[in-house]
Amino acid sequence: MDSTLCYIKNENNEYLLIHRNRKENDLNEGKWIGVGGKFEENETAEQCVIREVYEETGLTLTDYHIHGLVKFISDTWENEDMYLFSATGFTGELKTDCDEGELEWVAADKVLSLPTWEGDKYFLTPLLNGKDRIDMLVEYEGEKLIRCEDLTEKIRTLKSPLIKCPHGFSTRTGGVSDGMFATLNLGMNRGDEKSRVIENWNRFLDSAGIGSRSFVCGQQVHGNNVVIAGKKDIRPAYGKGKMNVCDGYVTAEPGIPLAIFTADCVPLLLHDPVAGAIGAVHCGWRSAAADIEKNTVSALESLGSKPSNIRAAIGPAIDRCCFEVGSEVIDAMRILIGSDIENYYDARGEKFMLDLRGVVRRRLEALGVRPENIDTVGNCTMCHPLEYFSHRGTKGNRGSLASVICL
């Protein structure tokens, strides 16, 4: 079950609580808690909390903050993902009658002294103390608290000093997903919980300096198609909108985040600060061999770029230490970069260990991007399973990384 809980503070440093004493068969009967409730179909956490607060209190939130996710495990009730909010801005008149219970403004220093769930005090304490990020796991047997774990982990997003506009390469850290998706899974078709992936995207976009918003992404097919994106291509995570079949995007329009997904393949972000154009490219070996690099540079040139002005950042990907390929891959790369390929692989019996990031770098140089304008960010995705998702390393049982850039 997905739900929200919001603690609304007024100018008198009081929090709005509901004394749950009116609803029949209420599992919260007798408790003092914040305002919230269950998601409706296709709602986001933000949509749910705004609706629930209005329905229960008559107030419309104007300034609110999501702290994180509290995961409840129970042997009696349905497991629950509760998205925790606080709010300091609202309009409207407080209801005098609430179906859930009695509404009351309670002084901040009295909130923790009122009867509530024992586990609530563990996330309420940091919320009342102004902590920004709160992720927790709370487990009950009946009404007895048996476990409470702080899952809060700082998000780690990689950036390149060469790229002067908001951008980032994700890692696995700082999200809310579990199991093989732990913790910052950004893949929308991997089987992870939808609401958790949306929260992960909000955190990642914030960490990249872009802010929670809709973005451009496509159906990646390991080809060489590059789309010039516009506002028509923007869509929210899991939302309606155009889904292009392509492995790269470019744009010269401000405010349009471009995103691509990887889990071993090479992510490539590009920025021409002179022409004001950007690109995001998914470079698997097939896309690289099909010269998606050339198609991307050509698309940027159509937007006024010159290769010598382009800054390129190559993100975390599987490296020569782990990327075992057959002779057909080496042959394809030889066609792409010629005899220089000999510098980018090692023979291992009948197989070869390929430096795909090095190949992509070399191809960009051949296309006119200056060597000093190309940066490599992050480590081998297969060598560092706690930091990155790796398709090869997990035989496909994994989440997805993402890379994003925005003018």
C-alpha positions in Angstrom: 0.0 0.0 0.0 1.2 3.5 -0.8 0.3 6.4 1.4 1.3 9.9 2.5 1.6 11.6 5.9 2.0 15.4 6.3 2.9 17.5 9.3 1.7 21.0 8.7 3.3 23.8 10.7 1.8 27.3 11.2 3.4 30.6 12.1 3.0 29.9 15.8 5.3 26.8 15.6 2.3 24.5 16.0 1.6 21.3 14.0 -1.8 20.3 12.8 -2.6 16.8 14.1 -5.7 14.6 13.9 -6.8 12.8 17.1 -8.1 9.6 15.4 -11.3 9.0 17.4 -14.2 9.0 14.9 -13.6 6.4 12.2 -15.0 2.9 12.7 -12.4 0.1 12.7 -9.6 2.6 12.4 -6.2 1.0 12.9 -5.0 4.4 14.2 -7.8 4.7 16.7 -6.8 6.9 19.7 -3.5 8.0 18.1 -2.5 11.6 17.3 -1.0 11.7 13.8 -0.4 14.0 10.9 -2.7 14.3 7.8 -2.6 11.9 5.0 -4.0 8.8 3.4 -3.8 6.2 0.6 -2.8 6.9 -3.0 -5.6 6.8 -5.5 -4.9 5.1 -8.9 -2.1 6.7 -10.9 -1.5 9.4 -8.2 2.0 10.6 -7.3 3.0 11.2 -3.7 2.6 15.0 -4.3 -0.8 14.7 -5.8 -1.9 12.4 -3.0 -0.8 14.6 -0.1 -2.4 17.7 -1.7 -5.7 15.9 -2.2 -5.7 14.2 1.3 -4.8 17.4 3.1 -7.6 19.3 1.3 -10.2 16.6 1.9 -9.4 16.1 5.6 -8.7 19.7 6.6 -10.0 22.1 4.0 -6.5 23.6 3.5 -4.7 23.8 0.2 -0.9 23.3 0.5 1.2 26.0 -1.1 4.7 25.2 0.4 5.5 21.6 1.2 8.6 19.3 1.3 8.9 15.6 0.9 11.4 14.2 3.5 11.5 10.6 2.2 10.0 7.2 2.5 9.0 5.2 5.7 8.6 1.5 4.9 6.3 -0.3 7.3 6.4 -4.1 7.7 3.7 -5.8 9.8 2.5 -9.3 10.6 -1.1 -8.0 11.1 -1.6 -5.3 8.4 -0.7 -4.8 4.8 2.9 -3.6 4.3 3.0 0.1 3.5 5.2 2.7 1.8 4.5 6.0 3.5 5.8 9.2 1.9 6.6 11.6 4.7 5.9 15.4 4.1 6.1 18.6 6.1 4.4 21.8 5.1 4.7 25.5 6.1 2.4 27.2 3.5 -1.3 26.8 3.0 -4.5 28.7 2.1 -8.1 28.2 3.2 -10.0 27.8 6.4 -9.5 24.8 8.7 -12.5 22.5 8.8 -14.5 22.3 12.0 -15.6 18.7 11.3 -13.3 16.0 10.0 -14.4 12.4 9.3 -11.1 11.0 10.6 -11.1 12.7 14.0 -10.6 16.0 15.8 -8.2 18.5 14.2 -6.0 20.4 16.6 -3.0 22.7 16.4 -0.4 21.3 18.8 2.7 23.1 20.0 5.9 21.6 18.5 7.3 20.7 21.9 4.1 18.8 22.8 3.8 16.7 19.6 6.0 13.8 20.8 4.2 13.6 24.2 0.8 12.7 22.7 -0.2 9.1 22.2 1.0 7.8 18.8 2.6 4.8 17.3 6.0 4.1 18.9 7.7 3.9 15.5 6.3 7.3 14.5 8.5 9.0 17.1 11.6 7.8 15.3 10.8 9.7 12.1 9.0 12.6 13.9 12.0 13.5 16.0 14.3 14.3 13.0 11.4 16.0 11.1 10.7 18.3 14.1 14.4 19.0 14.3 14.4 20.1 10.6 16.2 17.2 9.0 15.8 17.3 5.3 16.0 13.6 4.3 14.4 10.9 6.3 14.2 7.3 5.1 13.3 4.5 7.5 12.2 0.9 7.9 9.7 0.3 10.8 8.5 -3.3 11.7 5.7 -4.3 14.0 4.3 -7.5 15.5 0.8 -6.4 16.2 1.2 -3.0 17.9 4.7 -3.9 19.2 7.6 -2.2 17.6 10.3 -4.8 16.9 12.6 -3.0 14.5 13.4 0.5 13.4 16.3 1.2 10.9 17.5 4.5 9.5 17.8 3.9 5.8 18.8 7.5 5.0 21.7 7.6 2.6 23.1 10.6 0.9 22.5 10.6 -2.9 25.8 10.5 -4.9 25.5 12.0 -8.4 28.6 12.3 -10.6 29.4 15.4 -12.6 32.0 16.7 -14.9 33.7 20.1 -14.5 33.7 20.4 -18.3 29.9 20.6 -18.5 28.8 24.0 -17.3 25.0 23.4 -17.4 23.0 21.2 -14.9 23.8 17.5 -15.4 24.6 14.3 -13.7 25.4 10.6 -13.9 23.5 8.6 -11.3 24.9 5.9 -8.9 23.0 3.4 -6.8 23.1 5.4 -3.6 20.5 7.7 -2.0 17.2 6.2 -3.3 14.3 4.3 -1.8 14.2 1.0 -3.7 14.9 -2.4 -2.2 16.5 -5.7 -3.2 18.2 -5.9 -6.5 16.9 -2.4 -7.2 18.6 -0.9 -4.1 18.6 2.0 -3.8 18.4 4.6 -6.6 16.9 2.6 -9.4 15.8 4.9 -12.2 14.6 2.2 -14.6 10.9 2.4 -15.4 10.5 -1.1 -16.9 12.5 -3.3 -14.6 9.7 -4.4 -12.2 10.4 -2.0 -9.4 7.6 -0.2 -7.5 6.3 2.7 -9.6 6.0 5.2 -6.7 9.6 4.4 -5.5 11.0 5.0 -9.0 9.2 8.3 -9.3 10.7 9.4 -5.9 14.1 8.2 -7.1 13.8 10.4 -10.2 12.8 13.4 -8.1 15.9 13.0 -6.0 18.2 12.4 -8.9 16.9 15.5 -10.9 17.3 17.6 -7.7 20.8 16.4 -7.2 21.7 17.2 -10.8 20.6 20.8 -10.3 17.6 20.5 -12.6 14.8 20.0 -10.0 11.9 17.6 -10.0 10.2 17.9 -13.3 9.3 16.1 -16.5 12.0 15.1 -18.9 12.8 13.6 -22.3 13.6 9.9 -22.6 13.1 7.3 -25.2 12.9 3.6 -26.0 16.6 2.6 -26.4 17.3 -0.1 -29.0 21.1 -0.1 -29.4 20.8 1.8 -32.7 22.2 5.1 -34.0 19.1 7.2 -34.2 19.4 10.7 -32.7 16.4 12.9 -32.2 16.3 16.7 -32.0 14.1 17.1 -29.0 11.6 19.8 -28.2 8.8 20.5 -25.7 6.6 17.9 -27.4 9.0 15.2 -26.3 8.8 16.0 -22.6 7.0 13.4 -20.4 7.0 12.7 -16.6 8.3 9.4 -15.3 5.5 6.8 -16.1 3.4 9.7 -17.5 1.8 10.1 -20.9 3.9 11.6 -23.6 5.9 10.8 -26.7 8.4 7.9 -26.5 10.8 8.1 -29.4 12.7 5.0 -30.5 16.2 6.3 -30.4 19.5 6.1 -28.5 20.3 9.8 -28.4 18.8 13.3 -28.0 20.0 16.8 -28.7 18.4 20.1 -28.1 19.1 23.9 -28.1 15.9 24.7 -26.1 16.4 25.7 -22.5 14.5 23.9 -19.8 14.3 20.5 -21.6 16.1 17.8 -19.6 17.5 15.0 -21.8 17.9 11.6 -20.1 19.3 8.2 -21.1 19.5 4.8 -19.3 22.5 2.5 -18.8 23.7 -0.4 -16.8 27.1 -1.1 -18.4 26.8 0.7 -21.8 28.6 4.1 -22.1 26.5 7.2 -21.2 27.6 10.3 -23.0 26.6 13.9 -22.2 27.6 16.8 -24.5 27.4 20.6 -24.2 28.4 23.4 -26.6 28.4 26.5 -24.4 28.9 28.7 -27.5 26.0 27.5 -29.5 23.9 26.7 -26.5 23.2 23.1 -27.4 23.3 19.8 -25.5 23.1 16.1 -26.1 22.6 12.8 -24.2 23.6 9.5 -25.8 23.4 5.8 -25.0 26.5 4.2 -26.4 26.3 0.5 -26.3 28.9 -1.3 -28.5 26.3 -1.7 -31.2 25.4 2.0 -31.2 29.0 3.0 -31.0 29.9 0.7 -34.0 26.9 2.2 -35.9 28.5 5.6 -35.3 25.9 7.2 -33.1 28.8 9.5 -32.2 28.9 11.0 -35.7 25.1 11.3 -35.8 25.1 13.1 -32.5 27.8 15.6 -33.6 26.0 16.1 -36.9 22.7 16.8 -35.0 24.5 19.3 -32.8 26.0 21.0 -35.9 22.5 21.4 -37.3 21.8 23.4 -34.1 24.8 25.7 -34.8 27.5 23.8 -32.9 31.1 23.4 -34.0 32.9 20.2 -32.9 35.8 22.2 -31.5 33.4 23.9 -29.0 31.7 20.7 -27.8 32.4 19.5 -24.3 31.9 15.8 -23.7 31.6 13.8 -20.5 31.7 10.0 -20.7 30.1 8.4 -17.6 30.4 5.2 -15.7 30.4 2.0 -17.9 31.9 -1.4 -18.0 35.6 -1.1 -18.7 38.4 -3.1 -20.3 38.9 -5.1 -17.1 35.5 -6.7 -17.4 34.1 -6.2 -20.9 34.8 -9.5 -22.6 33.8 -9.5 -26.3 34.2 -11.7 -29.4 36.3 -10.9 -32.5 33.2 -9.6 -34.3 33.0 -6.7 -31.9 36.7 -5.9 -32.4 36.2 -6.0 -36.1 33.3 -3.6 -35.9 35.3 -1.2 -33.8 38.2 -1.5 -36.3 35.9 -0.2 -39.0 34.9 2.7 -36.7 38.3 3.9 -35.6 40.7 2.1 -37.9 44.1 0.8 -36.7 43.8 2.8 -33.5 41.6 -0.1 -32.2 44.8 -1.9 -31.3 45.2 0.5 -28.3 41.8 -0.3 -26.9 41.7 -4.0 -26.3 43.7 -6.9 -24.8 43.6 -10.5 -26.1 42.4 -13.1 -23.6 42.5 -16.5 -25.3 39.9 -16.4 -28.0 38.2 -13.5 -26.4 39.1 -9.8 -26.1 38.8 -7.2 -23.3 37.5 -4.0 -24.8 37.9 -0.4 -23.6 34.6 0.9 -25.0 34.9 4.2 -23.2 38.3 4.7 -24.9 36.8 3.9 -28.3 34.0 6.4 -27.8 36.6 9.0 -26.8 38.8 8.3 -29.8 35.8 8.6 -32.2 34.8 11.9 -30.7 38.4 13.2 -31.3 38.3 12.0 -34.9 35.0 14.0 -35.3 36.7 17.2 -34.2 36.1 17.3 -30.5 39.3 18.5 -28.8 40.9 16.0 -26.5 41.1 18.5 -23.7 37.3 18.9 -24.0 36.6 15.2 -23.3 36.2 14.0 -19.7 35.8 10.5 -18.3 33.7 10.3 -15.1 33.2 7.3 -12.7 34.4 3.7 -12.5 33.8 0.4 -14.1 30.2 -0.5 -13.5 30.9 -4.3 -13.2 33.8 -3.9 -10.8 31.8 -1.7 -8.3 28.4 -3.5 -7.8 27.6 -1.4 -4.7 28.0 1.8 -6.6 26.5 1.0 -10.0 24.0 -1.3 -11.7 25.7 -3.8 -14.0 23.7 -5.9 -16.5 26.6 -8.4 -17.0 27.5 -8.6 -13.4 23.9 -9.5 -12.4 22.9 -11.4 -15.5 20.1 -8.8 -16.0 18.7 -8.9 -12.5 19.2 -5.2 -11.7 17.9 -1.6 -11.8 19.0 1.1 -14.2 21.4 4.1 -14.0 20.5 7.3 -15.7 22.3 10.3 -17.1 20.7 13.7 -17.5 21.5 17.2 -18.9 19.5 20.4 -19.3 20.2 23.9 -20.6 
